[in-house]
């Protein structure tokens, strides 16, 4: 099980890493301390399970969980917190479990096993795109897609392992995966969970900052209000 640890306290992260070493099959792929770092690590490491503290700087863990719930399949979230009052909201967000600090090894093992089973069930329904790579047909899971950029004839899918050409239009892909993709330009879509923020360049050009990639697609003036609204409210 590939596991991401998210906690703003370094000592708490270190203790969780030590506990995971006593959990058979568990592998801590990264340890981060902020909401933005969580999104970047999810894109880079593709963990099956996220051990998530609620008290993160900036955006709290509940808001992070709301955002990553849109991923398909999402990582299974196990909240690890010192505050019991958020348990109801955590379960509304379909968290795999809710652990109170200090986390006991037995409860962690139990939570990991529950999360593993839930992830296996959700992975069976993993959506994908299908297209051509050097004339051969290939499938790319939608959660590995970074951006879709259209030219005159094809749509190029930029993903974590390369590129893929698909015959479908951007509009057709949008309709096939409702709510999963955000339009930046008439010629560009990105998965919602990839969008980290915006950057303004010379001459007022605005580009997107995407998790797990240096690609910075330009955002059109027409699409910019919708993109900003999504960043504010998801």
Buried (B, 14 or more C-beta within 10 A) or exposed (E): BBBBBBBBEEEBBEBBBEBBEEBEEBEBBBBBBBBBBBBBBBBBBBBBBBBBBBEBEEBBBBEBBBBBBEBBBBBBBBBBBEEEEBBEBBEEBEBBBBBBBEBEEEBBBEBBBBBBEBBEEBEEEEEBBEBEBEEEEBEBBBBBBBBBBBEEEBBBBBBBEEEBBBEBEBEEBBEEBEEBBBBBBEBBBBBBBBBBEBEEEEEEEBBBBBBBBEBBBBBBEEBBEEBEEEBEEE
